[in-house]
C-alpha cells in the first residue's frame, strides 16, 4: 500500500503521540509499504524533506504558534498533492486540521483511518481554553464521521468515553506498539549514587507537566507518603515549563513544601536513558485526571518497575491486564499515597513479569493489526 500518515508533530518532537506514530510508520515501512509522513516543520533547522528508517517525511513550514499547535498556511496544498498519491490516509488526532484532512480525502475518494490518541483536554481555567476545547471537539467528530474507521488504544477507553459514544460503532481498539531498550544495571547504580538515592525509596513520574496529568495530586500526596516512608524521594522526568499551559506555576504551592525530596531531571528524550530511569525507580506513578493510554506505563513494566495508576478509563488498562501495580481513585492524594506505600512495602506482590508484558503488548502484533485494518479500509 501507499500510506500517507499525517499529524501535527513528528520525530524529533517527543510526546507519546509522536512516538507511537513514528513506530507505526516505520513498522509499516519495514513490512514493504510505501509510507509518507506529512507534518509540520516545527523547528526551523529540520529538513523539509528527508527519509527516516524507510519513511518519507515531508515537513510544512510554520509561520506561528497557537495554543498547543502550529500554523501551517501551505498545509492544504501539500495535503492535496500527497492524498492524490496515497491508497489510504492514516490521520493521527487530535489535530486541528483533522476535518480538513478527512474532507479532502473524501472528495478525492481516498479512504481514511484515524488513530485517536486521546480527547482534547484543555486547562480548566480561562475562556479561551474553553473555546479551543469546543472547537477541537467539533473538528475531531467531523473528521471521525468522514473516516472509514477510528482506532483507539483500548476497549476500556472506547466504551467509557462520552466524547466517542456517538461514534462507537466505527471504532476499533488496538494496543499501541511499545518498545524500550533493556536497562543497564551499572549505569542505573551509578545514576542512583550520583543523585544520592541509595537507601531511599524512589518514586518516579514522567510526562508534560500539564493539568490533565494530575501531578499536583502527587505533590499533595508526598507528605502522606513520607509519614510512613520518610526516606522516599520523588524523581520527575519531563518538561515543567509548558509555554501553552502554566500549570507548573499553579502547582508551586504544593511543590515548595516538598521541594527537598523532589528531583527534576528535565526531558529525557533518549530511549536508553528513559529505560535506565524506569529501572532506577521502585515504583512509577501515573496520577492522571484523564489519559487514554500512557505508553510510559508499559515501558516502566518492561524495565521491572511496578505501577500506581489512577483508576480511570484507558489508563487503568495496563494494571488490569498485567496485575503489576495498583489502582487508586483519581484526585485523592491520601488514597494515592496509600497506593504508593502499598507497592513500596510489598514489592514482590506487584513486580512485573517483563516477558508476559512483552507478549501482551507485542509491537509486531500491533503493527500487524494496523496493517490488516489499513488494507481492509483501502480495499473497501
C-alpha positions in Angstrom: 0.0 0.0 0.0 0.9 3.7 -0.4 0.1 5.1 3.1 0.0 8.8 3.9 0.4 9.4 7.7 -0.3 12.9 8.8 -0.1 14.6 12.2 1.0 18.0 13.7 4.4 16.9 15.2 6.7 14.1 14.2 10.2 13.0 15.3 12.3 14.6 16.9 9.3 16.1 18.7 8.8 14.0 21.9 5.3 13.0 23.1 3.5 9.7 23.4 1.5 10.5 20.3 4.6 11.2 18.1 6.4 8.1 19.5 3.5 5.8 18.6 3.0 7.5 15.2 6.7 7.0 14.4 6.7 3.4 15.4 3.7 2.6 13.3 5.1 4.4 10.2 8.4 2.7 10.5 6.8 -0.7 11.3 4.6 -0.5 8.2 7.5 0.6 6.0 9.5 -2.4 7.3 6.7 -4.6 6.0 7.1 -3.3 2.5 4.6 -0.5 2.3 5.4 3.0 0.9 4.9 5.3 3.9 5.0 9.1 3.8 4.5 11.4 6.7 3.1 14.9 6.2 3.8 17.0 9.3 5.0 20.4 10.5 8.5 21.9 10.3 8.2 22.7 14.0 11.9 23.5 14.2 13.5 25.8 11.6 16.6 23.6 11.3 14.6 20.5 10.4 14.9 19.5 6.7 11.7 20.0 4.6 12.2 16.5 3.1 14.0 13.5 4.5 13.9 9.8 4.8 13.9 8.3 8.3 14.1 4.5 8.7 12.5 4.0 5.3 9.7 6.6 5.9 9.5 9.6 3.6 9.0 12.7 5.8 7.6 15.9 4.4 7.6 19.0 6.6 5.4 22.0 6.0 6.7 25.5 7.0 5.3 27.0 10.2 4.6 30.7 10.5 3.5 30.8 14.1 2.0 29.0 17.1 -1.5 29.0 18.6 -2.0 27.3 22.0 -0.7 23.7 21.6 -0.5 23.7 17.8 1.3 25.5 14.9 0.0 27.5 11.9 0.8 26.0 8.5 -0.8 28.1 5.7 0.5 25.8 2.9 -0.5 22.6 4.6 -3.7 22.2 2.5 -1.8 22.3 -0.8 0.7 19.8 0.4 -2.1 17.6 1.6 -3.9 17.6 -1.7 -0.7 16.6 -3.5 0.1 13.8 -1.1 -3.5 12.4 -0.8 -3.5 12.1 -4.6 -0.6 9.7 -4.3 -2.0 7.6 -1.5 -4.1 4.4 -1.3 -5.1 5.3 2.3 -4.6 8.1 4.7 -3.6 7.4 8.4 -4.6 10.5 10.4 -3.5 11.0 14.0 -5.7 13.0 16.2 -6.0 15.4 18.0 -5.1 17.6 15.1 -6.6 21.0 14.2 -6.6 20.1 10.5 -8.4 16.8 11.1 -11.7 17.7 9.4 -9.8 19.3 6.5 -7.8 16.1 6.0 -10.9 13.8 6.2 -12.9 16.2 3.9 -10.2 16.5 1.2 -9.6 12.7 1.3 -13.4 12.1 0.9 -13.6 14.4 -2.1 -10.6 12.7 -3.6 -12.0 9.2 -2.8 -9.1 8.2 -0.7 -10.2 6.3 2.5 -9.1 7.5 5.9 -8.2 5.6 9.1 -7.9 7.7 12.3 -5.8 6.8 15.3 -7.3 8.9 18.1 -4.7 9.2 20.8 -7.0 10.9 23.3 -9.7 13.5 23.7 -8.5 17.2 23.8 -8.4 18.2 27.4 -7.6 21.9 27.8 -6.9 23.6 31.2 -9.9 24.2 33.3 -9.2 27.9 33.6 -9.8 30.6 31.0 -12.5 31.4 28.4 -10.1 30.9 25.5 -9.3 27.3 26.7 -13.0 26.5 26.8 -13.5 27.8 23.3 -10.5 25.8 22.0 -11.9 22.7 23.7 -15.3 23.1 21.9 -13.8 23.8 18.5 -11.4 20.8 18.7 -14.3 18.6 19.7 -16.3 19.6 16.7 -13.4 19.3 14.3 -12.5 15.8 15.6 -16.0 14.5 15.5 -16.5 15.7 11.9 -13.2 14.0 10.9 -14.3 10.8 12.5 -17.7 10.9 10.7 -15.9 11.2 7.4 -13.4 8.4 8.1 -13.5 4.7 7.3 -12.6 3.6 10.8 -11.3 5.0 14.0 -8.7 3.3 16.2 -8.2 3.9 20.0 -5.7 2.2 22.2 -8.1 0.3 24.4 -11.7 -1.0 24.5 -12.0 0.4 28.0 -11.4 4.0 26.8 -13.7 3.4 23.8 -16.5 2.1 25.9 -16.3 4.8 28.6 -15.5 8.0 26.6 -18.6 10.3 26.4 -16.8 12.1 23.5 -16.6 8.8 21.5 -20.0 7.5 22.4 -21.9 8.7 19.3 -19.3 7.1 17.0 -18.7 3.8 18.9 -19.9 1.6 16.1 -17.0 2.6 13.9 -14.2 2.4 16.5 -11.7 -0.4 16.8 -9.2 -0.9 19.7 -5.6 -1.8 19.0 -2.8 -1.5 21.6 0.0 0.9 20.5 3.4 -0.6 19.7 5.7 -0.2 22.8 9.4 -0.8 22.7 12.1 0.1 25.2 15.8 -1.0 25.5 16.9 -3.2 28.4 18.2 -1.1 31.3 21.9 -1.0 32.0 22.4 -2.1 35.7 25.8 -0.5 36.1 24.6 2.9 34.7 21.5 2.7 36.8 23.5 2.1 40.0 25.9 5.0 39.1 22.9 7.3 38.5 21.4 6.4 41.8 24.7 7.3 43.6 25.0 10.5 41.6 21.5 11.6 42.7 22.2 10.4 46.3 19.3 7.9 46.1 21.0 4.9 47.7 19.0 3.7 50.7 15.9 5.7 49.5 12.6 4.6 48.1 12.5 6.1 44.6 9.1 7.2 43.2 9.1 8.1 39.6 6.7 10.2 37.5 7.1 11.5 33.9 5.5 13.5 31.2 4.5 17.0 30.3 3.6 19.0 33.5 0.0 19.8 32.4 -3.2 19.7 34.3 -4.6 16.5 32.8 -1.5 14.6 34.0 -2.5 15.2 37.7 1.0 15.8 39.0 -0.5 18.2 41.5 -2.2 15.2 43.2 1.1 13.5 43.6 2.7 16.6 45.1 -0.1 16.8 47.6 0.3 13.1 48.3 4.0 13.4 49.2 3.5 14.4 52.8 1.2 11.4 53.4 3.8 9.1 51.8 6.6 10.5 54.0 4.7 9.9 57.2 5.2 6.2 56.6 8.2 6.1 54.2 10.3 9.1 55.4 13.2 8.2 53.1 11.1 8.4 50.0 12.3 10.5 47.1 10.3 11.6 44.1 12.0 11.9 40.7 10.3 13.7 37.8 11.4 13.2 34.1 9.7 15.7 31.8 9.1 19.3 30.8 7.8 21.5 33.5 7.8 24.9 31.7 5.0 24.3 29.2 4.5 27.6 27.2 0.9 26.9 26.4 -0.2 25.9 29.9 1.1 27.4 33.1 0.1 24.6 35.3 3.5 24.1 36.8 3.3 27.6 38.2 -0.1 26.9 39.6 1.3 23.8 41.3 4.2 25.6 43.0 2.2 26.0 46.3 2.2 22.2 46.5 5.8 21.8 45.3 7.6 24.3 47.6 6.9 22.5 50.9 8.3 19.2 49.5 11.0 20.5 47.1 13.7 19.0 49.3 12.6 15.5 48.3 11.7 16.1 44.6 14.3 15.8 42.0 13.7 17.2 38.5 15.7 15.6 35.7 14.1 17.5 32.8 13.0 16.0 29.5 14.7 12.6 28.7 14.3 12.0 25.0 16.8 9.2 24.6 15.2 5.8 24.9 18.1 4.2 26.7 18.2 6.9 29.3 14.5 6.5 29.9 15.0 2.8 30.3 17.6 3.4 32.9 15.3 5.9 34.6 12.5 3.5 34.9 14.8 0.9 36.3 16.1 3.4 38.9 12.6 3.8 40.3 11.0 1.5 42.8 7.5 2.5 41.7 6.2 4.5 38.8 3.1 6.8 39.3 0.5 7.9 36.8 -1.9 10.2 38.7 -3.7 11.5 35.6 -7.1 13.2 35.6 -7.6 11.8 32.1 -5.3 9.5 29.9 -6.4 7.2 27.2 -3.3 5.0 27.4 0.1 6.1 28.7 2.9 4.1 27.0 5.2 5.1 29.8 3.4 2.5 32.0 4.3 -0.4 29.7 7.8 0.9 29.3 8.2 1.0 33.1 6.9 -2.6 33.4 9.3 -3.8 30.8 12.1 -2.3 32.9 10.9 -4.1 36.0 9.1 -1.2 37.8 5.5 -1.6 39.1 2.8 1.0 38.8 0.4 3.1 40.8 -2.3 4.5 38.4 -5.4 6.5 38.5 -8.5 4.3 38.2 -9.8 6.0 35.0 -10.8 4.6 31.6 -7.9 3.7 29.4 -5.1 4.5 31.9 -6.1 1.6 34.1 -5.8 -0.9 31.3 -2.1 -1.8 31.8 -2.6 -2.5 35.5 -5.7 -4.5 34.9 -4.2 -6.8 32.3 -0.8 -7.3 34.0 -1.6 -7.1 37.7 1.8 -5.3 38.1 0.6 -2.4 40.2 -2.4 -0.9 42.0 -5.2 1.4 41.0 -6.2 4.4 43.1 -9.2 6.8 43.0 -8.5 9.8 40.8 -7.9 13.2 42.5 -7.5 11.7 46.0 -4.0 12.5 47.4 -4.3 10.4 50.6 -5.5 7.4 48.5 -2.7 7.9 46.0 -0.2 8.0 48.9 -1.7 4.8 50.3 -1.3 3.1 46.9 2.4 4.2 46.7 3.1 2.9 50.2 1.3 -0.4 49.4 3.6 -1.1 46.5 6.8 0.0 48.3 6.0 -2.2 51.3 5.2 -5.3 49.3 7.2 -5.1 46.0 7.3 -8.8 45.3 3.5 -8.8 45.0 3.5 -6.2 42.2 6.8 -7.0 40.5 6.1 -7.3 36.7 6.8 -10.3 34.5 8.6 -8.5 31.7 8.2 -11.4 29.3 4.4 -11.6 29.9 4.2 -7.8 29.5 6.1 -8.0 26.2 3.8 -10.7 25.0 0.6 -8.7 25.9 1.9 -5.5 24.3 3.8 -7.0 21.4 4.8 -4.3 18.9 4.7 -6.7 15.9 1.1 -7.7 16.8 0.1 -4.1 17.0 1.6 -3.2 13.6 0.1 -6.3 12.0 -3.3 -5.3 13.3 -2.9 -1.8 11.8 -1.7 -3.3 8.6 -4.8 -5.5 8.3 -7.1 -2.6 9.1 -5.5 -0.2 6.6 -5.6 -2.9 3.9 -9.2 -3.6 4.6 -10.2 0.0 4.5 -8.2 0.7 1.4 -9.8 -2.3 -0.3 -13.3 -1.4 0.8 
